[in-house]
Amino acid sequence: MKPQVITNYQGGDIVLPGKPDVVITVSENRELKNNIGKTIVTSDGTTLLGADDKAGVAIIVTAAQRLLNDPSILHGDIKIAFTPDEEVGTGTKHFDIKKFGAAFAYTVDGDTPGELNKETFSANLAVITVHGRNIHPGSAKGIMVNAIRAMADIITRMPGDVAPETTEGYEPYIHPHSVEGEEAKATLKILLRDFNTAGLDGLKYKLEAIIAEVQPLHAKAKIELNIIEQYRNMKDYMGTDARVLDCLEEAARRAGLHPTWVPIRGGTDGSRLTEKGLPTPNIFTGGQNYHGPTEWLSVHGMEKSVETVVHTVQIWVEKS
C-alpha cells in the first residue's frame, strides 16, 4: 500500500490521491474533528490502509521499547503474542494459554481513543447451500433446476431491518457476506451476530423460515442450512476479578482521556481468549473505517494507546 501522511490536518473531506473518487468525508467521520492540527494516515485509495491491525502491532512494539528504555517504570512480567486471522476468532485456535503463562491480557485492536471494550458480539456463521441440476440450456425445459434462482429468492427475503447497514449499538444483525455458485450448486455465507448468545437461535429461525418459504417455489432443489460457531461475547466469561478492567480504565484516564466502555460490533481475539479462560479486554488504536479503502489512522490516537499500555502495567504493580 502507498500511505498518505497528512500532517497538521486542517479539517474538511480528505480526497485519496490514487483514486480521487474515494473520499473520507467529515459527514461520515465525526472523529475527524478531534484530529484537527494532528497527523492522519490514509492509503492512496487503491488499497486498504491495514491499520487493522498493523496499528496495534506498532503500538505494542513501541510500548515494549519504552519499557525497555526506561527501567524506572515498574511492571511485572509481561508476555506479548501476535496472532493471525483474528476477525472470526481462528487466530486463537491453537493459542496455548498455559504456555503463554499470563493471568490477564489485553488486545490492542480497537478504534476511537478513549473507547475500551469488554463485550463483543456472539457470532455464528450460517451457510446456505442450494443443490440444483445443470443441463444445456437449449434442452433445459422441465429438467434444469437453477440453484442461482433459488438462492436469489432467499437473498431477497433477508430482513432489511436486521442488517449491519440498518442497526447500531446492541442491535443484532443478519449479514449476507459472500455468495458463489452456478446452476448445479450455489452457496451463501451469512454472518449472524447478537450480543445475547441465546439470540443467535432467533436469527437462525429467521433463516429457517425464509428457506421454508422458498423451498416450495423450487421444489426440485435441495436447500441445506448449516450453522458454525465462531466466537462468543467476552463479557459472559470476563470473571469476577475487576482489576483487569479497573487497571485499564484508570490507565486511559492517566493518559489524559475520558474512558468509556463501548460494545464492539464485531469480535477480537479477546473474545476467544476470554472464553478459554484468559480475561482479555480490548484497547483502542486510533484507527477508523476498518475493512474499506476509506480507512484512516490518527497518530495521536496511537500515541495515547501507547501511553495507556504503559500506564496499565504500572497500575497493575500498584494494585498488586
BANUNU-86719 format. One line per 4 residues: their letters; for each residue x, y, z of N, C-alpha, C. Coordinates in Angstrom, 1 decimal, decimal comma. Each point is the difference from the previous one (the first is absolute). Example, Ala and Ser with C-alpha at 12.3 -4.5 7.8 and 13.67 -1.06 7.14 Angstrom:
! BANUNU-86719
AS) 13,2 -5,7 7,8 -0,9 1,2 0,0 0,9 1,2 0,0; -0,4 1,1 -0,7 0,9 1,1 0,0 -0,8 1,1 0,8;
//
This chain:
! BANUNU-86719
MKPQ) 0,8 -1,2 0,0 -0,8 1,2 0,0 0,9 1,3 0,0; -0,6 1,0 -0,5 0,7 1,3 -0,1 -0,6 1,0 1,0; 0,7 0,3 1,1 -0,7 0,8 1,0 0,0 1,5 -0,4; -1,0 0,7 0,5 -0,1 1,4 0,0 0,1 0,6 1,4;
VITN) 1,0 0,7 0,3 0,1 0,5 1,4 -0,3 1,5 -0,1; -1,1 0,4 0,8 -0,4 1,3 0,0 0,4 0,6 1,3; 0,9 0,9 0,0 0,4 0,7 1,3 -0,8 1,3 0,1; -0,2 0,3 1,3 -0,8 1,2 0,3 -1,3 0,1 -0,8;
YQGG) -0,8 -1,1 0,1 -1,3 0,0 -0,7 -0,9 1,2 0,4; -0,5 0,6 -1,0 -0,7 1,3 0,3 -1,5 -0,2 -0,2; -0,5 -1,2 0,0 -1,5 -0,2 -0,1 -0,4 -0,2 -1,5; -1,3 -0,4 -0,2 -0,5 -0,2 -1,3 0,2 -1,4 -0,5;
DIVL) -0,7 -0,3 -1,1 0,1 -1,3 -0,6 1,4 -0,3 -0,5; 0,3 -1,3 0,0 1,4 -0,4 -0,5 -0,2 -0,8 -1,3; 0,6 0,5 -1,1 0,0 -0,7 -1,2 1,2 -0,9 -0,1; -0,2 -1,2 -0,4 1,2 -1,0 0,0 0,6 0,1 -1,4;
PGKP) 1,3 0,3 -0,1 0,6 0,4 -1,2 0,1 -1,1 -1,1; 0,0 -1,3 0,4 0,1 -1,0 -1,0 -1,3 -0,4 -0,7; -1,1 0,5 0,7 -1,4 -0,2 -0,6 -0,9 1,1 0,5; 0,0 1,1 -0,7 -0,6 1,2 0,5 -1,5 -0,1 0,3;
DVVI) -0,7 -1,0 -0,5 -1,4 -0,2 0,3 -0,2 -0,6 1,3; 1,1 -0,5 0,7 -0,1 -0,5 1,4 0,3 1,1 0,9; -0,9 0,4 0,8 0,1 1,2 0,9 -0,4 -0,4 1,4; 0,9 0,4 1,0 -0,4 -0,1 1,4 -0,7 1,3 0,4;
TVSE) -1,3 -0,1 0,2 -0,8 1,2 0,2 -0,2 0,3 1,5; -0,1 1,2 0,3 -0,3 0,5 1,4 -1,3 -0,5 0,4; -1,0 -0,1 -0,9 -1,4 -0,3 0,4 0,0 -1,5 0,5; 0,9 -0,9 -0,5 0,0 -1,4 0,4 1,0 -0,2 1,1;
NREL) 0,9 0,9 0,3 1,1 -0,2 1,0 0,0 1,1 1,0; -0,8 -0,1 1,0 0,0 1,0 1,1 1,3 0,2 0,7; 0,8 -1,1 0,0 1,3 0,0 0,7 1,0 1,0 -0,6; -0,2 0,3 -1,3 0,9 0,9 -0,7 0,2 1,3 0,7;
KNNI) -1,1 0,6 0,5 0,0 1,3 0,7 0,9 0,0 1,2; 0,2 -1,2 0,6 0,9 -0,1 1,2 1,5 -0,1 -0,4; 0,2 0,0 -1,3 1,4 -0,2 -0,5 0,5 1,2 -0,8; -0,7 1,2 0,1 0,4 1,2 -0,6 1,3 0,4 0,7;
GKTI) 1,0 0,3 -0,9 1,4 0,4 0,5 0,9 -1,2 0,3; -0,6 -1,2 -0,2 0,8 -1,2 0,3 0,3 -0,8 -1,3; 0,7 -1,1 0,1 0,5 -0,7 -1,2 -1,0 -1,2 -0,3; -0,4 -0,2 -1,2 -0,9 -1,0 -0,4 0,7 -0,8 -1,1;
VTSD) -0,2 -1,3 0,0 0,6 -0,9 -1,1 -1,1 -0,7 -0,7; 0,0 0,0 -1,3 -1,0 -0,8 -0,8 0,8 -0,8 -1,1; -0,7 -0,8 -0,7 0,6 -0,6 -1,2 -0,2 1,0 -1,1; 0,5 -0,4 -1,3 -0,3 0,9 -1,1 -1,3 -0,3 -0,6;
GTTL) -0,8 -0,9 0,6 -1,4 -0,2 -0,5 -0,1 -1,3 -0,9; 1,2 -0,5 -0,4 0,0 -1,2 -0,9 0,0 -1,3 0,9; 0,4 0,1 1,2 0,0 -1,2 0,9 -0,5 0,4 1,4; -0,2 -0,9 0,9 -0,2 0,3 1,4 1,3 0,6 0,6;
LGAD) -0,2 0,7 1,1 1,1 0,5 0,7 0,7 -1,2 0,8; -0,9 -0,8 0,5 0,5 -1,1 0,9 0,3 0,4 1,4; -0,5 1,1 0,4 0,2 0,4 1,4 -0,6 -1,1 1,0; -1,0 -0,7 -0,5 -0,6 -1,2 0,7 0,7 -1,2 -0,5;
DKAG) 1,1 -0,5 0,7 0,4 0,5 1,3 1,5 0,3 0,0; 0,5 0,6 -1,1 1,4 0,4 0,0 0,2 1,1 1,1; -1,0 0,8 0,2 0,1 1,0 1,0 0,2 -0,6 1,4; -0,7 -1,1 0,3 0,1 -0,7 1,3 1,4 -0,6 0,2;
VAII) 0,5 -0,6 -1,1 1,4 -0,5 0,1 1,0 1,1 0,3; -0,1 1,1 -0,7 0,9 1,1 0,2 -0,1 0,6 1,4; -1,2 0,1 0,5 -0,2 0,5 1,4 0,6 -1,0 1,0; -0,2 -1,3 -0,1 0,6 -0,9 0,9 1,5 0,0 0,0;
VTAA) 0,6 0,1 -1,2 1,5 0,0 -0,1 0,5 1,3 0,5; -0,6 1,1 -0,2 0,4 1,3 0,5 0,0 0,0 1,5; -1,1 -0,5 0,6 -0,2 -0,1 1,4 1,1 -0,9 0,6; 0,3 -1,1 -0,6 1,1 -0,9 0,5 1,3 0,7 0,0;
QRLL) 0,3 0,8 -1,1 1,2 0,7 -0,1 0,2 1,1 1,1; -1,1 0,6 0,3 0,0 1,0 1,0 0,3 -0,6 1,4; -0,6 -1,1 0,2 0,3 -0,7 1,3 1,4 -0,5 0,1; 0,6 -0,4 -1,1 1,4 -0,5 0,0 0,9 1,2 0,1;
NDPS) -0,3 1,2 -0,5 0,8 1,1 0,0 0,0 0,7 1,4; -1,1 -0,2 0,7 -0,1 0,7 1,3 -0,2 -0,9 1,2; 1,0 -0,5 0,6 -0,1 -1,0 1,1 -0,6 0,6 1,2; -0,3 1,3 0,1 -0,6 0,6 1,1 -1,5 -0,4 0,0;
ILHG) -0,6 -0,4 -1,1 -1,4 -0,3 -0,1 -0,2 -1,4 0,6; -0,6 -0,1 1,1 -0,2 -1,3 0,7 -1,1 -0,8 -0,7; 0,2 -1,3 -0,2 -1,0 -0,9 -0,5 0,3 -1,4 0,3; -1,0 -0,8 -0,1 0,3 -1,5 0,2 0,4 -0,6 -1,3;
DIKI) 0,0 -1,4 0,0 0,3 -0,7 -1,2 -1,0 0,3 -1,1; 0,4 0,3 -1,2 -0,9 0,3 -1,1 0,3 -1,0 -1,1; -1,1 -0,6 -0,5 0,1 -0,9 -1,1 -0,7 0,7 -1,2; 0,6 -0,2 -1,2 -0,5 0,6 -1,2 -0,2 -1,1 -1,1;
AFTP) -1,2 0,0 -0,7 -0,2 -0,9 -1,0 -0,7 0,7 -1,2; 0,3 -0,4 -1,2 -0,7 0,4 -1,2 -0,7 -1,2 -0,7; -1,2 0,2 -0,3 -0,8 -1,1 -0,6 -0,6 0,4 -1,4; -0,1 -0,9 -0,9 -0,6 0,3 -1,3 -1,5 -0,2 0,0;
DEEV) -0,7 0,5 -1,0 -1,4 -0,3 -0,3 -0,9 0,2 1,1; 0,0 1,1 0,7 -0,8 0,2 1,2 -1,4 0,3 -0,3; -0,4 0,4 -1,2 -1,3 0,5 -0,2 -1,1 -1,0 0,3; 0,2 -1,3 -0,2 -1,0 -1,0 0,4 0,5 -0,9 1,1;
GTGT) 0,9 0,4 0,7 0,4 -0,7 1,2 1,0 -1,1 -0,2; 0,4 -0,3 -1,2 0,8 -1,2 -0,2 1,5 0,3 0,3; 0,4 1,2 0,2 1,3 0,3 0,4 0,4 -0,6 1,3; -0,9 -0,4 0,8 0,3 -0,5 1,3 -0,3 -1,5 0,0;
KHFD) -0,3 -0,6 -1,1 -0,4 -1,5 0,0 1,1 -0,8 0,6; 1,3 0,3 -0,3 1,1 -0,8 0,6 0,8 0,7 1,0; -0,6 1,1 0,6 0,7 0,8 1,0 0,0 -0,8 1,3; 1,2 -0,2 0,5 0,3 -0,7 1,2 0,0 0,9 1,2;
IKKF) -1,1 0,2 0,6 -0,1 0,9 1,2 0,9 -0,4 1,1; 0,1 -1,3 0,3 0,8 -0,4 1,1 1,5 0,3 -0,3; 0,4 -0,2 -1,2 1,4 0,3 -0,4 0,3 1,5 0,0; -1,0 0,8 -0,4 0,1 1,4 0,0 0,3 0,5 1,4;
GAAF) -0,7 -0,5 1,0 0,4 0,2 1,3 -0,5 1,3 0,7; -1,1 0,6 -0,6 -0,5 1,2 0,6 -1,3 -0,2 0,7; -0,3 0,8 1,0 -1,3 -0,1 0,7 -1,0 0,9 -0,6; 0,4 1,1 -0,6 -0,9 1,0 -0,6 0,7 0,5 -1,3;
AYTV) -0,8 0,4 -0,9 0,7 0,5 -1,3 -0,9 1,2 -0,5; 0,6 0,7 -1,0 -0,7 1,0 -0,8 0,3 -0,1 -1,4; -1,0 0,1 -0,9 0,2 0,2 -1,4 0,0 1,5 -0,3; 0,8 0,3 -1,1 0,1 1,4 -0,4 -0,6 0,0 -1,4;
DGDT) -1,3 0,1 -0,1 -0,7 -0,2 -1,3 -1,3 0,8 -0,1; -0,1 1,1 0,7 -1,2 0,9 0,0 0,2 1,1 -1,0; -0,8 1,1 0,2 0,1 1,1 -0,9 0,1 1,3 0,8; -1,1 0,7 0,3 0,0 1,3 0,5 0,7 0,2 1,3;
PGEL) 0,9 0,9 0,2 0,7 0,3 1,2 -0,9 0,1 1,2; 0,3 -0,7 1,1 -0,9 0,1 1,2 -1,0 -1,1 0,1; -0,4 -0,6 -1,2 -1,0 -1,0 0,0 0,7 -1,4 0,4; -0,5 -0,6 1,0 0,5 -1,3 0,5 -1,1 -1,0 -0,2;
NKET) 0,4 -1,3 -0,1 -1,0 -1,0 -0,4 0,1 -1,2 1,0; -1,2 -0,4 0,5 0,0 -1,2 0,9 -1,2 -0,9 -0,5; -0,7 0,3 -1,0 -1,0 -0,8 -0,6 0,0 0,1 -1,5; -0,3 -1,2 -0,6 0,0 -0,1 -1,5 -1,3 -0,7 -0,4;
FSAN) -0,3 0,0 -1,3 -1,0 -0,9 -0,5 0,3 -1,5 0,4; -1,0 -0,8 0,1 0,2 -1,4 -0,2 -0,3 -0,3 -1,5; 0,8 -0,9 -0,5 -0,1 -0,2 -1,5 -0,1 -1,4 -0,4; -0,9 -0,2 -1,0 -0,1 -1,3 -0,8 0,1 0,3 -1,4;
LAVI) 0,5 -0,9 -0,8 0,0 0,0 -1,5 -1,1 -0,9 -0,4; -1,0 0,5 -0,8 -1,0 -0,8 -0,7 0,4 -0,3 -1,4; -0,1 -1,2 -0,5 0,3 -0,3 -1,4 -1,2 -0,7 -0,6; -0,5 0,7 -1,0 -1,2 -0,6 -0,7 0,6 -0,5 -1,3;
TVHG) -0,3 -1,3 -0,3 0,4 -0,6 -1,3 -1,3 -0,5 -0,7; 0,0 0,4 -1,3 -1,1 -0,4 -0,9 0,5 -0,9 -1,0; -0,5 -1,3 -0,1 0,4 -0,9 -1,0 -1,0 -0,1 -1,1; 0,4 0,3 -1,2 -0,9 0,0 -1,2 0,4 -1,1 -0,9;
RNIH) -0,3 0,2 -1,3 0,3 -1,0 -1,0 0,4 0,8 -1,3; 1,1 -0,2 -0,6 0,4 0,7 -1,2 -0,2 -0,9 -1,2; -0,3 0,7 -1,1 -0,1 -0,7 -1,3 0,1 1,1 -1,0; 0,3 -0,3 -1,3 0,2 1,0 -1,0 -1,3 0,8 -0,1;
PGSA) 0,1 1,4 0,0 -1,2 0,8 0,1 -0,9 -0,2 -1,3; 0,6 -0,5 -1,0 -0,8 -0,2 -1,2 -1,0 -1,2 0,1; 0,2 -0,9 1,0 -0,9 -1,1 0,2 -0,4 0,0 1,5; -0,1 1,1 0,6 -0,2 0,1 1,5 -1,4 -0,1 0,4;
KGIM) -1,0 0,2 -0,8 -1,4 0,1 0,4 -0,4 -1,2 0,8; -0,5 0,2 1,2 -0,5 -1,1 0,8 1,1 -0,8 0,7; 1,2 0,3 -0,3 1,1 -0,8 0,5 1,0 0,8 0,9; 0,4 1,2 -0,5 0,9 0,8 0,8 -0,6 0,5 1,3;
VNAI) 0,8 -0,1 1,1 -0,3 0,6 1,3 1,1 1,0 0,3; -0,4 1,3 -0,1 1,1 1,0 0,1 0,1 0,5 1,4; 1,2 -0,4 0,6 0,2 0,3 1,4 0,2 1,5 0,2; 0,5 0,7 -1,0 0,1 1,4 0,1 -1,3 0,7 0,2;
RAMA) -1,0 -0,4 -0,7 -1,3 0,7 0,1 -0,6 -0,3 1,4; 0,2 -1,2 0,5 -0,5 -0,3 1,3 0,7 0,8 1,1; 1,3 0,2 -0,2 0,8 0,8 1,0 -0,4 1,4 -0,1; -0,3 0,5 -1,2 -0,4 1,4 -0,1 -1,3 0,3 0,7;
DIIT) -0,9 -1,0 0,0 -1,3 0,1 0,8 0,3 0,0 1,5; 1,0 -0,7 0,4 0,3 0,0 1,4 0,6 1,4 0,4; 0,9 0,5 -0,8 0,7 1,2 0,3 -1,0 1,2 0,1; -0,9 0,0 -1,0 -1,0 1,2 0,0 -0,9 0,0 1,2;
RMPG) -0,1 -1,2 0,7 -0,8 0,0 1,2 0,7 0,3 1,3; 1,3 0,2 -0,1 0,8 0,4 1,2 -0,5 1,3 0,6; -0,3 0,0 1,3 -0,6 1,2 0,7 0,9 1,2 -0,1; -0,5 1,1 -0,6 0,7 1,2 -0,1 0,2 0,8 1,2;
DVAP) -0,9 -0,3 1,0 0,1 0,8 1,3 0,9 -0,8 1,0; 0,6 -1,1 -0,4 0,9 -0,8 0,9 1,3 -0,2 -0,8; 0,6 1,1 -0,4 1,2 0,0 -0,9 1,0 1,0 0,6; 1,3 -0,2 -0,3 1,0 0,9 0,5 -0,2 1,5 -0,4;
ETTE) -0,6 0,2 -1,2 -0,2 1,3 -0,4 -1,2 0,7 0,6; -0,8 -0,7 0,8 -1,2 0,6 0,6 0,0 -0,2 1,5; 1,1 -0,5 0,6 0,0 -0,2 1,4 1,2 0,7 0,7; -0,1 0,1 1,3 1,1 0,6 0,8 -0,1 -0,5 1,4;
GYEP) 1,0 0,5 0,8 0,0 -0,3 1,5 -0,1 -1,5 0,2; -1,0 -0,4 0,8 -0,1 -1,4 0,4 -1,0 -0,8 -1,0; -0,4 0,6 -1,1 -0,9 -0,7 -0,9 0,7 -1,1 -0,7; -0,7 -1,2 -0,2 0,6 -1,1 -0,7 -0,1 0,2 -1,5;
YIHP) 0,7 -0,8 -0,8 -0,2 0,0 -1,4 0,2 -1,3 -0,7; -0,6 -0,1 -1,2 0,2 -1,1 -1,0 0,7 0,6 -1,2; 1,2 -0,5 -0,4 0,8 0,7 -1,0 0,4 -1,0 -1,1; -0,7 0,0 -1,2 0,5 -0,8 -1,1 1,4 0,5 -0,3;
HSVE) 1,0 -0,9 0,1 1,4 0,4 0,0 0,7 -0,3 -1,3; -0,3 -1,2 -0,6 0,6 -0,4 -1,3 -0,9 -1,0 -0,6; -0,1 0,0 -1,4 -0,8 -0,9 -0,7 0,8 -0,5 -1,2; -0,1 -1,3 -0,4 0,6 -0,5 -1,2 -0,8 -1,2 -0,5;
GEEA) 0,1 -0,2 -1,3 -0,7 -1,2 -0,5 -0,3 0,0 -1,5; -0,6 -1,0 -0,4 -0,5 -0,1 -1,4 -1,3 -0,9 0,1; -0,5 -0,4 -1,2 -1,3 -0,6 0,0 -0,1 -1,2 0,9; 1,0 -0,9 0,1 -0,1 -1,2 0,8 0,2 0,2 1,5;
KATL) 0,7 1,1 0,4 0,2 0,2 1,4 0,4 1,4 0,3; -0,7 0,6 1,0 0,3 1,4 0,5 0,2 0,0 1,5; 0,9 0,8 0,5 0,3 0,0 1,4 0,0 1,5 0,5; -0,7 0,2 1,1 -0,1 1,3 0,6 0,5 -0,1 1,4;
KILL) 1,0 0,9 0,4 0,5 0,1 1,3 -0,6 1,2 0,7; -0,6 -0,1 1,2 -0,7 1,0 0,7 0,6 0,2 1,4; 0,3 1,2 0,4 0,5 0,2 1,4 -1,2 0,3 0,9; -0,1 -0,7 1,1 -1,1 0,1 1,0 0,7 0,6 1,2;
RDFN) -0,5 1,2 0,5 0,6 0,7 1,1 -1,0 0,5 1,0; 0,2 -0,3 1,3 -0,9 0,5 1,0 0,8 0,0 1,3; -0,1 1,1 0,8 0,7 0,1 1,3 -0,6 -1,0 1,0; -1,2 -0,4 -0,2 -0,6 -1,1 0,8 0,1 -1,3 -0,7;
TAGL) 0,9 -0,9 0,5 0,3 -1,2 -0,7 -1,3 -0,8 -0,4; -1,0 0,0 1,0 -1,2 -0,7 -0,3 -0,8 0,6 -1,2; 0,3 1,2 -0,3 -0,7 0,7 -1,1 0,4 -0,6 -1,3; 1,2 -0,6 -0,1 0,4 -0,6 -1,2 -0,9 -1,1 -0,5;
DGLK) -0,7 -0,7 0,9 -1,0 -0,9 -0,4 -1,2 0,6 -0,8; -0,3 1,2 0,5 -1,1 0,8 -0,6 0,4 0,4 -1,5; 1,2 0,3 -0,2 0,5 0,4 -1,3 0,0 -1,3 -0,9; 0,3 -1,1 0,6 0,0 -1,3 -0,8 -1,5 -0,3 -0,4;
YKLE) -0,9 0,2 0,9 -1,4 -0,3 -0,3 -0,5 0,9 -1,2; 0,5 1,3 0,0 -0,4 0,8 -1,2 0,5 -0,6 -1,3; 1,2 -0,5 0,0 0,5 -0,6 -1,2 -0,8 -1,3 -0,3; -0,3 -0,8 1,0 -0,8 -1,2 -0,3 -1,4 0,4 -0,6;
AIIA) -0,6 1,1 0,5 -1,3 0,4 -0,5 0,1 0,4 -1,5; 1,1 0,7 -0,3 0,3 0,4 -1,4 0,1 -1,2 -0,9; 0,8 -1,0 0,4 0,2 -1,2 -0,7 -1,4 -0,7 -0,2; -0,8 -0,1 1,1 -1,3 -0,7 -0,1 -0,9 0,7 -1,0;
EVQP) 0,2 1,3 -0,2 -0,9 0,8 -0,9 0,5 -0,2 -1,5; 1,3 -0,1 -0,1 0,6 -0,1 -1,4 0,0 -1,5 -0,5; 0,1 -1,0 0,8 0,1 -1,3 -0,4 -1,2 -0,4 -1,0; -1,3 0,3 0,4 -1,0 -0,4 -1,0 0,0 0,7 -1,3;
LHAK) 0,7 1,1 -0,1 0,1 0,7 -1,3 1,1 -0,7 -0,9; 0,8 -0,8 0,6 1,1 -0,7 -0,7 0,0 -1,5 0,5; -1,1 -0,7 -0,3 -0,3 -1,3 0,7 1,1 -1,0 -0,4; 0,6 0,1 -1,1 1,0 -1,0 -0,4 1,4 0,4 0,5;
AKIE) 0,2 1,1 0,6 1,3 0,4 0,6 0,1 -0,6 1,4; 1,2 -0,2 0,5 0,2 -0,4 1,3 0,7 1,1 0,7; -0,6 0,5 1,1 0,6 1,2 0,8 0,4 -0,5 1,4; 1,3 0,3 0,3 0,5 -0,4 1,3 0,5 1,2 0,7;
LNII) -0,1 0,0 1,4 0,5 1,0 0,9 0,9 -0,6 1,0; 1,2 0,6 0,1 1,0 -0,5 1,0 0,4 1,2 0,8; 0,1 -0,2 1,3 0,4 1,0 1,0 1,3 -0,3 0,6; 1,0 0,9 -0,1 1,3 -0,2 0,5 0,3 1,0 1,1;
EQYR) 0,4 -0,4 1,2 0,3 0,9 1,1 1,4 0,7 -0,3; 0,0 1,3 0,2 1,2 0,8 -0,2 0,6 0,5 1,3; -0,6 0,9 0,7 0,5 0,4 1,3 -1,2 0,5 0,9; 0,3 0,3 1,3 -1,1 0,3 0,9 0,4 1,4 0,7;
NMKD) -1,1 0,6 0,5 0,2 1,3 0,7 0,9 -0,1 1,2; 1,1 0,7 -0,1 1,1 -0,1 1,1 -0,6 0,4 1,4; -1,0 0,8 0,0 -0,6 0,5 1,3 -0,5 -1,2 0,8; -0,5 -1,0 -0,6 -0,5 -1,2 0,7 1,0 -0,8 0,7;
YMGT) 1,3 0,2 -0,4 1,1 -0,8 0,6 1,1 0,8 0,6; -0,3 1,3 0,3 1,0 0,9 0,5 0,5 -0,3 1,4; -0,9 -0,7 0,8 0,4 -0,3 1,3 -0,3 1,0 1,1; 0,4 -0,2 1,2 -0,4 0,9 1,1 1,2 0,9 0,4;
DARV) 1,2 -0,2 -0,5 1,1 0,8 0,5 -0,1 1,4 -0,8; -0,4 1,0 0,6 -0,2 1,3 -0,6 1,2 0,7 -0,4; 1,2 -0,4 0,5 1,2 0,7 -0,3 0,3 0,1 -1,5; -0,3 -1,1 -0,8 0,3 0,0 -1,4 -0,7 1,2 -0,7;
LDCL) -1,2 0,4 0,5 -0,7 1,1 -0,6 0,4 1,3 0,7; 0,1 0,0 1,3 0,3 1,2 0,7 1,4 0,6 -0,3; 1,0 -0,9 -0,2 1,3 0,5 -0,3 0,0 0,7 -1,4; -0,7 -0,6 -0,9 0,0 0,6 -1,4 -0,8 1,3 0,0;
EEAA) -1,1 0,1 0,7 -0,7 1,2 0,0 0,8 1,2 0,7; 0,7 -0,4 1,1 0,8 1,0 0,7 1,2 0,4 -0,9; 0,5 -0,9 -0,8 1,1 0,3 -0,9 -0,4 1,0 -1,1; -1,1 -0,2 -0,6 -0,5 0,9 -1,0 -0,2 1,4 0,6;
RRAG) -0,5 0,0 1,2 -0,2 1,3 0,7 1,3 0,7 0,2; 1,0 -0,7 0,4 1,4 0,6 0,3 0,6 0,4 -1,3; -0,5 -0,6 -1,2 0,5 0,5 -1,3 -0,7 1,2 -0,4; -0,8 0,6 0,8 -0,7 1,2 -0,3 -1,3 -0,1 -0,8;
LHPT) -0,5 -1,2 0,0 -1,3 -0,3 -0,7 -1,2 -0,1 1,0; -1,1 -0,1 -0,6 -1,3 -0,2 0,8 -0,5 -1,4 -0,5; 0,5 -1,0 0,7 -0,3 -1,4 -0,5 -1,5 -0,3 0,1; -0,5 -0,7 -1,0 -1,3 -0,5 0,0 0,0 -1,5 -0,5;
WVPI) -0,9 -0,8 0,6 -0,1 -1,4 -0,4 -1,0 -0,1 -1,1; 0,4 -0,4 -1,2 -0,9 -0,1 -1,2 0,0 -1,4 -0,5; -1,2 -0,5 -0,3 -0,1 -1,4 -0,6 0,6 0,0 -1,4; 0,8 -1,1 -0,3 0,5 -0,2 -1,3 -1,0 -0,7 -0,9;
RGGT) -0,4 0,7 -1,1 -0,9 -0,6 -1,0 0,9 -0,9 -0,9; 0,6 -1,0 0,6 0,9 -0,9 -0,7 0,7 -0,8 1,1; 1,1 -0,5 -0,3 0,8 -0,8 1,0 1,4 0,2 -0,1; 0,7 -0,4 1,0 1,5 0,1 0,0 0,5 -1,4 0,5;
DGSR) 1,3 -0,2 0,0 0,6 -1,2 0,6 -0,4 -0,1 1,5; -0,2 1,2 0,6 -0,4 0,0 1,4 -1,3 -0,8 0,2; -0,9 -0,1 -1,0 -1,2 -0,7 0,2 0,3 -1,5 0,3; 0,8 -0,6 -0,8 0,3 -1,4 0,1 0,9 -0,2 1,2;
LTEK) 1,0 0,9 0,2 0,9 -0,2 1,1 -0,7 0,1 1,4; -0,9 0,9 0,1 -0,8 0,1 1,2 -0,9 -1,2 0,2; -0,6 -0,5 -1,0 -0,8 -1,2 0,1 0,8 -1,2 0,4; 1,3 0,0 -0,4 0,9 -1,1 0,3 0,6 0,1 1,4;
GLPT) -0,2 1,1 0,7 0,4 0,2 1,4 1,1 1,0 0,2; 0,3 0,8 -1,0 0,9 1,1 0,1 -0,7 1,4 -0,2; -0,5 0,6 1,1 -0,7 1,3 -0,2 0,8 1,0 -0,8; -0,6 0,5 -1,1 0,8 0,8 -1,0 -0,9 1,1 -0,5;
PNIF) -0,2 1,1 0,7 -0,7 1,2 -0,6 0,9 0,6 -1,0; -0,6 1,0 -0,7 0,6 0,6 -1,2 0,3 1,5 0,1; 1,2 0,4 -0,6 0,4 1,4 0,1 -0,1 0,6 -1,4; -0,3 1,3 -0,1 -0,1 0,7 -1,2 1,4 0,1 -0,7;
TGGQ) -0,1 0,3 -1,3 1,3 0,3 -0,8 0,0 1,3 -0,7; -1,2 0,7 -0,1 0,0 1,2 -0,8 -0,4 -0,1 -1,4; -0,3 -1,3 -0,4 -0,4 -0,2 -1,4 -1,5 0,1 -0,2; -0,4 0,3 -1,2 -1,4 0,2 -0,3 -0,3 -0,7 -1,4;
NYHG) -1,3 -0,3 -0,2 -0,5 -0,5 -1,4 0,7 -1,2 -0,4; 0,2 -1,0 0,9 0,7 -1,2 -0,4 -0,7 -0,7 -1,1; 0,8 -0,8 -0,7 -0,5 -0,9 -1,1 -0,4 0,7 -1,3; 0,3 1,2 -0,2 -0,3 0,7 -1,2 1,1 1,0 -0,4;
PTEW) 0,0 0,5 -1,2 1,0 0,9 -0,5 0,0 1,3 0,7; -1,1 0,4 0,7 -0,1 1,3 0,7 0,5 -0,2 1,4; 0,7 -1,1 0,3 0,6 -0,2 1,4 1,1 1,2 0,2; 0,0 0,5 1,2 1,0 1,0 0,4 0,5 -0,2 1,4;
LSVH) 1,1 0,6 0,3 0,6 -0,2 1,3 0,5 1,3 0,6; -0,3 0,2 1,3 0,4 1,1 0,8 1,3 -0,3 0,7; 1,1 0,7 -0,4 1,3 -0,3 0,7 -0,1 0,4 1,5; -0,8 1,1 0,3 -0,2 0,4 1,4 -0,7 -1,2 0,7;
GMEK) -1,0 -0,6 -0,6 -0,6 -1,2 0,6 0,9 -1,1 0,3; 1,0 -0,2 -0,9 1,0 -1,1 0,2 0,8 0,4 1,2; 0,4 1,3 0,1 0,9 0,4 1,1 -0,8 -0,1 1,4; -1,2 0,3 0,0 -0,8 -0,2 1,2 -0,2 -1,4 0,4;
SVET) -0,1 -0,9 -1,0 0,0 -1,4 0,2 1,2 -0,5 0,7; 1,2 0,4 -0,5 1,3 -0,4 0,6 0,0 0,5 1,4; -0,4 1,2 0,3 0,0 0,5 1,4 -0,9 -0,8 0,8; -1,2 -0,4 -0,5 -0,9 -0,8 0,8 0,6 -1,4 0,3;
VVHT) 0,7 -0,6 -1,0 0,6 -1,3 0,3 1,1 0,1 1,1; 0,8 1,1 -0,1 1,1 0,2 1,0 -0,6 0,2 1,4; -1,1 0,9 0,0 -0,6 0,3 1,3 -0,7 -1,3 0,6; -0,5 -0,8 -0,9 -0,7 -1,2 0,5 0,9 -1,0 0,8;
VQIW) 1,2 -0,2 -0,6 1,0 -0,9 0,7 0,4 0,6 1,3; 0,1 1,3 0,1 0,4 0,7 1,2 -1,1 -0,2 1,1; -1,2 0,2 -0,4 -1,1 0,0 0,9 -0,2 -1,4 0,6; 0,3 -1,1 -0,9 -0,1 -1,3 0,6 1,0 -0,2 1,1;
VEKS) 1,2 0,6 0,0 0,9 0,0 1,1 -0,6 0,6 1,2; -0,6 1,2 -0,2 -0,6 0,7 1,1 -1,1 -0,8 0,7; -0,9 -0,7 -0,8 -1,1 -0,7 0,5 0,4 -1,4 0,6; 1,2 -0,4 -0,3 0,5 -1,3 0,5 0,8 0,2 1,3;
//
